[in-house]
Amino acid sequence: MKHEAPGVPTPPASLARLDLADALPAAARLRARSYDLLAVPPGAAVVDVGCGSGLAVAELVARGVRAIGVDPDPAVLAVAAGRRPGHDFRRSDAYALPLADGEVAGYRADKVFHLLDDPARALAEARRVLAPGGRVVLTGQDWDAIVVDSDDPGTTRALLRARADAMPAPRSARAYRATLLDNGFTDVMVEARVSVFTDPAVALPMLEGYAGAPVEGAGAWMDEQRRRARDGRVLVAVPVFLAAATAPGAV
């Protein structure tokens, strides 16, 4: 069991699950790709929206960027500040960032927009805080296209659909390109990847989240997934979209 260093708050359960996922090599490669697409010069300011434990903030700082992490959850920010003292963390939601107009050269949001009831409003706020010619990078999963290997495809479809429908914006990632274009961003590009999870330590908490939906047969379905995990047969595949664009107004 992983323990936090003395004086560092214990992370919420959701953050602990993200820690496991973030430690996977594929996740590290995706983060690195998002930093490359920001393409900001050393010393430039970047805001990481929904910064969680502050991992991306620390990695951006290591690249010579002045990174600002924002998150609405004070418990999460306490963990971030405890793990990464001296970094810039601020409490804020995605709709009202604690930044002046045009203050940052880069805006990054990872696994955030599906949690927002109005992704377009958040992107309008991104445009406000970005300097002309600044870069925005968005990454996130498509909750309506997740794949789980199961002997009961009917219950699987029902559970995954119920989980997606419980999200404020489950299909926001597939709409990144359209939303960026609607907000006047240029040079819009989109990449898609599939994250495959076969490690029970990562996959089972995800599956338990799906099985929590009020669908008949969910308990038996989860029992099957636990058997699969014991037999080394569990598999969850999550499509992930990555989009990047340039803020308008560059001279």
C-alpha positions as CSV (number, residue, x, y, z in Angstrom):
1,M,0.0,0.0,0.0
2,K,1.3,3.5,-0.9
3,H,1.6,6.0,1.9
4,E,1.9,9.7,1.6
5,A,4.9,11.5,3.1
6,P,4.5,12.9,6.6
7,G,2.5,16.1,6.5
8,V,0.9,15.3,3.1
9,P,-2.9,14.8,3.3
10,T,-4.3,11.4,2.3
11,P,-5.7,11.8,-1.3
12,P,-9.4,11.3,-1.9
13,A,-10.3,7.9,-3.3
14,S,-10.9,9.4,-6.8
15,L,-7.4,10.9,-6.8
16,A,-5.8,7.7,-5.6
17,R,-7.4,5.9,-8.6
18,L,-6.0,8.6,-10.9
19,D,-2.6,8.2,-9.4
20,L,-2.6,4.5,-10.5
21,A,-3.7,5.4,-14.0
22,D,-1.2,8.3,-14.3
23,A,1.6,6.0,-13.4
24,L,1.1,3.9,-16.5
25,P,3.6,4.4,-19.4
26,A,0.8,5.2,-21.8
27,A,-0.5,8.0,-19.6
28,A,3.0,9.4,-19.3
29,R,3.4,9.4,-23.1
30,L,0.0,11.2,-23.5
31,R,1.0,13.9,-21.0
32,A,4.3,14.4,-22.8
33,R,2.4,14.8,-26.1
34,S,0.1,17.4,-24.5
35,Y,3.1,19.4,-23.3
36,D,4.7,19.2,-26.7
37,L,1.5,20.5,-28.4
38,L,1.4,23.4,-26.0
39,A,4.6,24.6,-27.7
40,V,5.2,27.5,-25.3
41,P,8.7,29.0,-24.9
42,P,10.6,28.6,-21.6
43,G,9.4,31.0,-18.9
44,A,6.0,31.3,-20.5
45,A,2.9,30.9,-18.3
46,V,0.6,27.9,-18.7
47,V,-2.6,27.1,-16.7
48,D,-3.4,23.5,-16.0
49,V,-7.2,23.4,-15.4
50,G,-8.4,20.6,-13.1
51,C,-4.8,20.0,-11.9
52,G,-5.6,17.3,-9.4
53,S,-2.4,16.2,-7.6
54,G,-0.3,18.6,-9.5
55,L,1.7,16.1,-11.5
56,A,1.3,18.0,-14.8
57,V,2.2,21.3,-13.1
58,A,5.4,19.7,-11.7
59,E,6.3,18.2,-15.1
60,L,5.7,21.5,-16.9
61,V,7.9,23.4,-14.4
62,A,10.6,20.8,-15.0
63,R,10.4,21.8,-18.7
64,G,11.0,25.4,-17.8
65,V,7.4,26.6,-17.9
66,R,5.7,28.8,-15.3
67,A,2.8,26.5,-14.5
68,I,-0.3,27.5,-12.6
69,G,-2.6,24.6,-11.4
70,V,-6.2,25.3,-10.7
71,D,-8.8,22.9,-9.2
72,P,-12.2,23.5,-7.5
73,D,-11.6,20.8,-4.8
74,P,-9.8,22.1,-1.7
75,A,-9.0,18.5,-0.6
76,V,-7.3,17.8,-3.9
77,L,-5.4,21.1,-3.8
78,A,-4.2,20.3,-0.3
79,V,-2.7,17.0,-1.6
80,A,-1.1,18.9,-4.5
81,A,0.4,21.5,-2.3
82,G,1.7,18.8,0.1
83,R,3.2,16.7,-2.6
84,R,4.7,19.6,-4.6
85,P,5.5,22.5,-2.2
86,G,6.5,25.8,-3.8
87,H,4.3,25.3,-6.9
88,D,1.5,27.6,-7.8
89,F,-1.9,26.1,-7.0
90,R,-5.1,28.1,-6.9
91,R,-8.7,27.2,-6.1
92,S,-11.0,27.9,-9.0
93,D,-13.5,26.3,-11.4
94,A,-13.1,26.3,-15.2
95,Y,-15.6,29.0,-15.7
96,A,-13.9,31.8,-13.8
97,L,-10.1,31.4,-13.8
98,P,-8.1,33.5,-11.4
99,L,-6.2,35.0,-14.3
100,A,-6.2,38.3,-16.1
101,D,-7.2,38.6,-19.8
102,G,-4.4,37.3,-22.0
103,E,-2.2,36.3,-19.0
104,V,-1.1,32.9,-20.2
105,A,0.5,31.4,-23.3
106,G,-0.9,28.0,-22.8
107,Y,-4.1,26.3,-21.4
108,R,-4.3,22.6,-20.7
109,A,-7.3,20.6,-19.4
110,D,-7.0,16.8,-19.0
111,K,-10.0,14.7,-18.1
112,V,-12.0,17.8,-17.2
113,F,-14.6,18.8,-19.9
114,H,-16.8,15.7,-19.4
115,L,-17.4,16.9,-15.8
116,L,-18.6,20.3,-17.0
117,D,-22.3,21.1,-17.7
118,D,-21.2,23.8,-20.2
119,P,-17.9,22.9,-22.0
120,A,-18.3,25.7,-24.5
121,R,-18.5,28.3,-21.6
122,A,-15.2,26.8,-20.2
123,L,-13.6,27.2,-23.6
124,A,-14.7,30.8,-23.9
125,E,-13.0,31.4,-20.5
126,A,-9.9,29.7,-22.0
127,R,-9.9,32.1,-24.9
128,R,-10.2,35.0,-22.4
129,V,-7.1,34.1,-20.4
130,L,-5.0,33.1,-23.4
131,A,-2.7,35.7,-25.1
132,P,-3.2,36.1,-28.8
133,G,-1.5,33.1,-30.5
134,G,-1.6,31.1,-27.3
135,R,-2.1,27.4,-27.3
136,V,-4.9,25.3,-25.9
137,V,-4.6,21.5,-25.4
138,L,-7.5,19.3,-24.3
139,T,-7.4,15.6,-23.5
140,G,-10.2,13.4,-22.3
141,Q,-12.0,10.1,-22.7
142,D,-15.2,9.5,-24.6
143,W,-17.6,8.0,-22.0
144,D,-20.0,6.8,-24.7
145,A,-17.5,4.6,-26.5
146,I,-15.8,2.6,-23.7
147,V,-15.3,-1.1,-24.2
148,V,-15.4,-3.8,-21.5
149,D,-14.8,-7.5,-22.3
150,S,-17.7,-9.5,-20.8
151,D,-19.8,-12.6,-21.3
152,D,-22.9,-10.5,-20.9
153,P,-22.8,-7.8,-23.6
154,G,-26.4,-6.7,-22.9
155,T,-25.7,-5.8,-19.3
156,T,-22.4,-4.3,-20.3
157,R,-24.1,-2.0,-22.8
158,A,-26.7,-1.0,-20.2
159,L,-24.1,-0.3,-17.5
160,L,-21.8,1.7,-19.8
161,R,-24.7,3.8,-21.1
162,A,-26.0,4.5,-17.6
163,R,-22.5,5.6,-16.5
164,A,-22.2,7.9,-19.5
165,D,-25.6,9.3,-19.0
166,A,-24.7,10.2,-15.4
167,M,-21.9,12.5,-16.7
168,P,-22.7,16.2,-17.5
169,A,-20.9,16.0,-20.9
170,P,-20.0,12.4,-21.7
171,R,-19.3,13.1,-25.3
172,S,-17.4,16.3,-24.9
173,A,-14.1,14.8,-26.1
174,R,-15.4,13.8,-29.5
175,A,-16.7,17.4,-29.8
176,Y,-13.4,19.1,-29.0
177,R,-12.8,20.1,-32.6
178,A,-16.2,21.5,-33.2
179,T,-16.2,23.4,-29.8
180,L,-12.7,24.9,-30.6
181,L,-13.8,26.0,-34.0
182,D,-17.1,27.5,-32.6
183,N,-14.9,29.6,-30.2
184,G,-12.7,31.0,-33.0
185,F,-9.6,28.9,-32.4
186,T,-7.4,28.1,-35.4
187,D,-5.0,25.4,-36.4
188,V,-7.2,22.9,-34.8
189,M,-5.9,19.3,-34.8
190,V,-7.3,16.1,-33.1
191,E,-5.7,12.8,-32.3
192,A,-7.3,9.7,-30.9
193,R,-5.8,6.9,-28.9
194,V,-7.1,3.9,-27.0
195,S,-6.0,3.3,-23.4
196,V,-6.2,-0.4,-22.6
197,F,-6.3,-1.5,-18.9
198,T,-5.7,-5.1,-18.0
199,D,-4.1,-4.6,-14.5
200,P,-6.8,-5.4,-11.9
201,A,-5.5,-2.7,-9.6
202,V,-6.5,-0.1,-12.2
203,A,-9.3,-1.8,-14.0
204,L,-11.4,-3.1,-11.1
205,P,-12.0,0.4,-9.5
206,M,-13.2,1.6,-12.9
207,L,-15.5,-1.4,-13.4
208,E,-16.9,-0.9,-9.9
209,G,-17.8,2.6,-10.9
210,Y,-19.7,1.3,-13.9
211,A,-21.4,-1.4,-11.8
212,G,-22.7,1.2,-9.4
213,A,-25.3,2.2,-12.0
214,P,-28.9,1.2,-11.2
215,V,-29.1,-1.6,-13.8
216,E,-30.5,-5.0,-13.3
217,G,-27.8,-7.7,-13.2
218,A,-25.1,-5.3,-12.2
219,G,-24.0,-7.4,-9.2
220,A,-23.6,-10.6,-11.3
221,W,-21.8,-8.6,-13.9
222,M,-19.3,-7.3,-11.4
223,D,-18.8,-10.8,-10.0
224,E,-17.8,-11.9,-13.5
225,Q,-15.3,-9.1,-13.8
226,R,-13.7,-10.0,-10.5
227,R,-13.4,-13.6,-11.7
228,R,-11.8,-12.3,-14.9
229,A,-9.4,-10.2,-12.8
230,R,-8.4,-13.3,-10.8
231,D,-7.8,-15.2,-14.0
232,G,-5.9,-12.4,-15.7
233,R,-8.7,-11.9,-18.2
234,V,-10.0,-8.4,-17.4
235,L,-9.9,-5.8,-20.1
236,V,-11.2,-2.2,-20.3
237,A,-10.5,-0.1,-23.4
238,V,-11.1,3.7,-23.2
239,P,-10.9,5.9,-26.3
240,V,-9.1,9.2,-25.6
241,F,-9.1,12.3,-27.7
242,L,-6.4,14.9,-27.7
243,A,-7.0,18.3,-29.4
244,A,-4.8,21.3,-29.8
245,A,-5.4,24.7,-31.3
246,T,-4.2,28.3,-31.4
247,A,-6.0,31.3,-29.9
248,P,-7.1,34.0,-32.4
249,G,-5.6,37.4,-32.6
250,A,-1.9,36.7,-33.2
251,V,-0.1,39.5,-35.1
